[in-house]
Amino acid sequence: MVPAQAERRGEQRFPLRLPVLVRAMHGRIPKESSLTRDVSARGAFFYIDSKLAEGTPVELILTLPAEITLTESIRVRCKGKVVRVVGAINGGKTGVAAVIEQYDFATETDPHFF
């Protein structure tokens, strides 16, 4: 029998399928569009075609729809790193859990918007 692992998440996760753009901060992997499987105040889980290693710095742009913000859709640019990778599931895509270390609100005119 395999011993149960202790829960390491410090925040409640919400099963939200939000549009997300994913880009590895240092590397030649192109940006990729996806949907989140779930999100929390400190992280997100999503599926992508690219292979990212644990520890890879990433930038995510999450789109929060009007149903969540109660105003208009808002894009949030998050910087963080990959903390867990689940290989070849969900139609051959890689599952990625990323911790969010900082975030700000993105605009189309922002020169760092990707």
C-alpha positions as CSV (number, residue, x, y, z in Angstrom):
1,M,0.0,0.0,0.0
2,V,1.3,3.4,-1.0
3,P,1.3,6.0,1.9
4,A,-0.8,9.0,1.3
5,Q,1.0,12.3,0.6
6,A,0.4,15.3,2.8
7,E,-1.6,18.1,1.2
8,R,1.0,20.8,0.3
9,R,-1.4,23.4,-1.1
10,G,-1.9,26.4,1.1
11,E,-4.8,28.0,-0.8
12,Q,-8.2,26.7,-1.8
13,R,-8.4,25.7,-5.5
14,F,-11.3,26.6,-7.7
15,P,-12.2,24.5,-10.7
16,L,-12.2,27.4,-13.2
17,R,-11.5,27.0,-16.9
18,L,-10.0,30.3,-17.7
19,P,-8.2,31.3,-20.9
20,V,-4.4,31.5,-20.3
21,L,-1.4,32.4,-22.4
22,V,1.8,30.6,-21.2
23,R,5.4,31.6,-21.9
24,A,8.6,30.2,-20.5
25,M,10.7,33.1,-19.4
26,H,14.0,31.7,-20.4
27,G,13.9,29.4,-23.4
28,R,12.9,28.9,-26.9
29,I,9.5,27.4,-26.3
30,P,6.9,29.6,-28.0
31,K,4.0,31.1,-26.1
32,E,1.0,28.8,-26.0
33,S,-2.7,29.3,-25.4
34,S,-4.6,27.0,-23.0
35,L,-7.3,26.8,-20.4
36,T,-6.7,26.4,-16.7
37,R,-8.1,23.3,-15.0
38,D,-8.1,25.1,-11.6
39,V,-6.7,28.2,-10.0
40,S,-6.0,29.5,-6.5
41,A,-4.7,32.8,-5.1
42,R,-1.2,31.5,-5.4
43,G,-1.2,29.2,-8.4
44,A,-2.8,27.6,-11.5
45,F,-2.9,24.2,-13.2
46,F,-3.2,24.0,-17.0
47,Y,-2.4,21.6,-19.9
48,I,0.0,22.5,-22.7
49,D,1.7,20.8,-25.7
50,S,5.2,22.0,-24.7
51,K,7.4,20.2,-22.2
52,L,8.4,22.4,-19.2
53,A,10.6,21.2,-16.4
54,E,10.0,21.9,-12.7
55,G,11.6,25.1,-11.7
56,T,11.1,26.8,-15.1
57,P,10.2,30.5,-14.7
58,V,6.9,31.2,-16.5
59,E,4.7,34.1,-17.4
60,L,1.0,33.6,-17.6
61,I,-1.7,35.9,-18.7
62,L,-5.0,34.9,-17.3
63,T,-8.2,36.4,-18.5
64,L,-10.8,36.9,-15.8
65,P,-14.2,37.1,-17.4
66,A,-16.9,39.6,-16.5
67,E,-18.8,36.8,-14.6
68,I,-15.9,36.8,-12.1
69,T,-15.0,40.5,-12.0
70,L,-18.6,41.7,-12.1
71,T,-17.4,44.5,-14.5
72,E,-15.5,43.7,-17.6
73,S,-13.0,41.1,-18.6
74,I,-9.6,41.7,-17.0
75,R,-6.2,40.3,-18.0
76,V,-3.8,39.5,-15.2
77,R,-0.1,39.0,-16.0
78,C,1.5,36.5,-13.5
79,K,5.1,35.6,-13.0
80,G,6.0,32.4,-11.3
81,K,7.6,29.0,-11.8
82,V,6.6,25.5,-12.6
83,V,6.3,23.4,-9.4
84,R,4.9,20.1,-10.8
85,V,4.6,18.5,-14.2
86,V,2.3,15.6,-15.1
87,G,3.3,14.0,-18.3
88,A,1.2,12.9,-21.3
89,I,-2.4,13.1,-20.1
90,N,-5.5,14.9,-21.3
91,G,-5.1,14.0,-25.0
92,G,-1.3,13.9,-24.9
93,K,-0.8,17.3,-23.3
94,T,1.4,18.0,-20.3
95,G,-0.2,19.0,-17.1
96,V,1.6,21.9,-15.4
97,A,1.2,23.4,-11.9
98,A,2.7,26.8,-11.5
99,V,3.1,28.9,-8.4
100,I,2.3,32.6,-8.8
101,E,5.0,34.8,-7.3
102,Q,3.8,38.2,-8.5
103,Y,1.1,39.6,-10.7
104,D,-0.2,42.8,-12.2
105,F,-3.0,43.9,-14.5
106,A,-2.0,43.7,-18.2
107,T,-3.2,46.1,-20.9
108,E,-2.9,45.8,-24.7
109,T,-0.7,48.9,-24.8
110,D,1.7,47.5,-22.2
111,P,5.1,46.9,-23.9
112,H,5.6,43.7,-21.9
113,F,2.3,42.3,-22.9
114,F,2.9,39.2,-25.0
